[in-house]
């Protein structure tokens, strides 16, 4: 591909591994812990699920983090500064305990490094529901150099979330790029695949083709394969150190 397109990387399950079930248990538990002085955990957890759903559907001018703070403050009957303080503690203290949920993926590390050496612009296009610090922590846990990325999506900078097409439109606007200037690499057909509906070629690492939504498959812009196939798709020559 010449000139090289901007590579939009999904994070969890793509650049780094994710132990989903463990994370899905421990992350809400950590959130309930930091809010325990304001509301009992058995009441907080349903409230958190509802709030995250509302953040995923954000259609306001607030960033996702701003909306989460506003909604939690309203629903807990407390000040936004109180909620913001708890979310900071969640991101910087409790989230740090979850490192084992995000194992490194050597093949992804090698591919990011190869693209960086080739001068490609790379972006982390993770679902932006949480503050930037949680995204940066996961990138570091994956053994990947943060300096490899020109932009990182997070709740602090984005107003929309996956799998909505508005997320990808907003990201393109943030980057000042056209769909044809980019490619998307992910592992989730439902969340990463919709980029193809805007004209962004998509490579999905690992999932079966049967999981691709029909509207995404009809674009003809989705490729599925392993890390070796991804490197060929990106135009990076294989090396003896890469692994799948």
C-alpha positions as CSV (number, residue, x, y, z in Angstrom):
1,X,0.0,0.0,0.0
2,X,1.6,3.3,-1.1
3,X,1.5,5.8,0.5
4,X,0.9,3.8,3.6
5,X,-2.5,4.3,5.2
6,X,-3.1,5.3,8.8
7,X,-3.6,2.1,10.7
8,X,-6.4,2.2,13.3
9,X,-5.9,-0.4,15.9
10,X,-8.5,-1.9,18.2
11,X,-6.9,-2.5,21.7
12,X,-8.5,-5.3,23.7
13,X,-8.2,-8.6,22.0
14,X,-6.2,-7.2,19.2
15,X,-3.1,-5.3,20.3
16,X,-3.3,-7.0,23.7
17,X,-5.0,-10.1,25.0
18,X,-8.0,-9.8,27.3
19,X,-9.4,-12.3,29.8
20,X,-12.9,-11.1,29.3
21,X,-14.8,-13.0,32.0
22,X,-12.3,-12.1,34.7
23,X,-12.3,-8.4,33.7
24,X,-16.1,-8.3,33.5
25,X,-16.2,-9.5,37.1
26,X,-13.3,-7.5,38.6
27,X,-13.8,-4.1,36.9
28,X,-17.4,-3.5,38.2
29,X,-16.3,-4.8,41.6
30,X,-13.5,-2.2,41.7
31,X,-16.0,0.5,40.7
32,X,-18.4,-0.5,43.4
33,X,-15.6,-0.4,45.9
34,X,-14.6,3.2,45.2
35,X,-18.2,4.3,45.3
36,X,-19.1,2.3,48.4
37,X,-19.3,5.3,50.7
38,X,-22.0,6.8,48.5
39,X,-24.1,3.8,47.6
40,X,-24.1,0.1,48.5
41,X,-22.6,-2.2,45.8
42,X,-25.9,-4.0,45.2
43,X,-27.5,-0.7,44.2
44,X,-24.4,0.8,42.4
45,X,-23.8,-2.1,40.0
46,X,-27.2,-1.8,38.2
47,X,-26.8,2.0,38.1
48,X,-23.3,1.6,36.5
49,X,-24.6,-0.7,33.8
50,X,-27.4,1.7,33.0
51,X,-24.9,4.6,32.9
52,X,-22.5,2.8,30.6
53,X,-25.4,2.0,28.3
54,X,-26.3,5.7,28.2
55,X,-22.6,6.6,27.5
56,X,-22.5,4.2,24.6
57,X,-25.6,6.0,23.2
58,X,-24.1,9.4,23.8
59,X,-25.6,12.0,21.3
60,X,-24.6,15.1,23.3
61,X,-21.8,17.6,23.0
62,X,-20.2,16.2,26.1
63,X,-17.2,13.8,25.9
64,X,-18.0,10.3,27.1
65,X,-16.2,10.9,30.4
66,X,-18.0,14.2,30.9
67,X,-21.3,12.4,30.3
68,X,-20.5,9.6,32.7
69,X,-19.6,12.1,35.4
70,X,-22.8,14.1,34.9
71,X,-25.0,11.0,34.8
72,X,-23.5,9.4,37.9
73,X,-23.6,12.7,39.8
74,X,-27.3,13.0,39.0
75,X,-28.2,9.4,39.8
76,X,-26.2,9.4,43.0
77,X,-27.4,12.8,44.1
78,X,-23.9,14.2,44.6
79,X,-21.5,16.7,43.1
80,X,-19.6,16.1,39.8
81,X,-16.3,16.8,41.6
82,X,-17.1,13.9,44.0
83,X,-17.8,11.5,41.1
84,X,-14.7,12.7,39.1
85,X,-12.5,12.0,42.1
86,X,-13.9,8.5,42.4
87,X,-13.4,7.8,38.7
88,X,-9.8,9.0,39.0
89,X,-9.3,6.6,41.9
90,X,-10.9,3.8,39.9
91,X,-8.7,4.5,36.8
92,X,-5.4,5.0,38.7
93,X,-5.7,2.6,41.6
94,X,-8.3,-0.1,41.1
95,X,-7.7,-0.5,37.4
96,X,-4.0,-1.0,38.0
97,X,-4.8,-4.2,39.9
98,X,-6.2,-5.7,36.7
99,X,-3.0,-6.0,34.8
100,X,-3.2,-9.8,34.6
101,X,-6.4,-9.5,32.6
102,X,-4.4,-8.0,29.7
103,X,-1.5,-10.2,28.6
104,X,0.9,-9.1,25.9
105,X,0.6,-10.3,22.3
106,X,4.2,-10.6,20.9
107,X,2.9,-10.7,17.3
108,X,1.0,-7.4,17.7
109,X,4.1,-5.8,19.3
110,X,6.2,-6.9,16.3
111,X,3.6,-5.6,13.8
112,X,3.4,-2.2,15.6
113,X,7.2,-1.9,15.6
114,X,7.4,-2.9,11.9
115,X,4.9,-0.3,10.9
116,X,6.6,2.4,13.1
117,X,9.9,1.6,11.4
118,X,8.2,1.9,8.0
119,X,6.9,5.4,9.0
120,X,3.2,4.5,9.1
121,X,0.9,6.6,11.2
122,X,-0.8,4.4,13.8
123,X,-3.8,5.1,16.0
124,X,-5.3,3.2,19.0
125,X,-9.1,3.1,18.2
126,X,-10.3,1.5,21.3
127,X,-13.9,1.8,22.6
128,X,-13.7,5.1,24.4
129,X,-15.7,4.5,27.6
130,X,-13.0,5.1,30.2
131,X,-10.3,7.8,30.8
132,X,-7.1,7.9,28.8
133,X,-5.0,6.7,31.7
134,X,-6.7,3.3,31.5
135,X,-5.9,3.1,27.8
136,X,-2.3,4.0,28.3
137,X,-1.9,1.5,31.1
138,X,-3.1,-1.3,28.8
139,X,-0.8,-0.3,26.0
140,X,2.2,-0.4,28.4
141,X,1.1,-3.7,29.8
142,X,1.1,-5.0,26.3
143,X,4.8,-4.1,25.9
144,X,4.0,-1.5,23.2
145,X,5.7,1.9,23.0
146,X,3.1,4.7,23.4
147,X,5.2,6.8,21.1
148,X,4.2,4.6,18.2
149,X,0.7,6.1,18.2
150,X,-0.3,9.5,16.8
151,X,-3.7,9.5,18.6
152,X,-5.4,7.3,21.2
153,X,-9.1,7.3,21.7
154,X,-10.5,7.6,25.2
155,X,-13.5,8.9,27.1
156,X,-11.6,12.1,27.6
157,X,-11.5,13.0,23.9
158,X,-14.4,11.1,22.2
159,X,-18.1,11.8,22.1
160,X,-19.3,8.6,20.5
161,X,-18.6,4.9,21.0
162,X,-18.4,1.6,19.1
163,X,-20.1,0.0,17.3
164,X,-21.8,3.2,16.1
165,X,-20.7,4.6,12.7
166,X,-20.6,8.0,14.4
167,X,-17.6,6.8,16.4
168,X,-15.7,6.1,13.2
169,X,-16.8,9.4,11.6
170,X,-15.7,11.3,14.7
171,X,-12.3,9.5,14.7
172,X,-11.8,10.4,11.0
173,X,-12.6,14.1,11.9
174,X,-10.2,14.0,14.8
175,X,-7.5,12.7,12.5
176,X,-8.3,14.9,9.5
177,X,-8.4,11.8,7.4
178,X,-10.7,10.3,4.8
179,X,-11.9,6.7,5.0
180,X,-9.7,5.7,2.1
181,X,-6.7,7.0,4.0
182,X,-7.1,4.4,6.7
183,X,-7.4,0.7,7.5
184,X,-8.9,-0.8,10.6
185,X,-7.4,-3.8,12.5
186,X,-9.6,-5.4,15.1
187,X,-10.9,-8.7,16.4
188,X,-14.6,-8.1,16.9
189,X,-16.8,-8.2,13.8
190,X,-19.7,-6.4,15.5
191,X,-17.6,-3.5,17.0
192,X,-14.7,-3.2,14.5
193,X,-16.4,-4.3,11.4
194,X,-18.7,-1.3,11.0
195,X,-15.7,0.8,9.9
196,X,-16.1,-0.9,6.5
197,X,-19.5,0.7,6.1
198,X,-17.7,4.0,5.8
199,X,-15.3,2.7,3.3
200,X,-12.4,1.8,5.6
201,X,-10.8,-1.6,4.8
202,X,-11.0,-3.8,7.8
203,X,-8.8,-6.8,8.9
204,X,-10.2,-9.0,11.6
205,X,-7.7,-11.1,13.5
206,X,-9.1,-14.5,14.3
207,X,-12.9,-14.5,14.3
208,X,-15.0,-16.8,12.1
209,X,-16.4,-15.2,9.0
210,X,-19.9,-16.3,10.1
211,X,-19.8,-13.7,12.9
212,X,-19.5,-10.8,10.5
213,X,-22.8,-8.7,10.4
214,X,-24.4,-8.9,6.9
215,X,-24.2,-5.1,6.4
216,X,-20.5,-5.2,7.1
217,X,-19.9,-8.3,4.9
218,X,-21.7,-6.7,2.0
219,X,-19.1,-4.0,1.8
220,X,-16.5,-6.4,0.5
221,X,-13.9,-4.6,2.6
222,X,-13.4,-7.1,5.4
223,X,-10.5,-9.6,5.5
224,X,-10.2,-12.3,8.2
225,X,-7.0,-14.1,9.1
226,X,-4.1,-14.6,11.5
227,X,-1.2,-12.4,12.4
228,X,0.9,-13.7,9.5
229,X,-1.9,-12.8,7.1
230,X,-2.3,-9.4,8.7
231,X,1.4,-8.6,8.2
232,X,1.1,-9.5,4.5
233,X,-2.1,-7.4,4.2
234,X,-0.3,-4.4,5.8
235,X,2.7,-4.9,3.4
236,X,5.1,-5.8,6.1
237,X,7.6,-8.6,5.2
238,X,7.6,-11.5,7.5
239,X,10.5,-11.9,9.9
240,X,11.7,-14.9,11.9
241,X,10.7,-13.2,15.2
242,X,7.0,-12.7,14.4
243,X,4.5,-15.1,15.9
244,X,0.8,-15.8,15.7
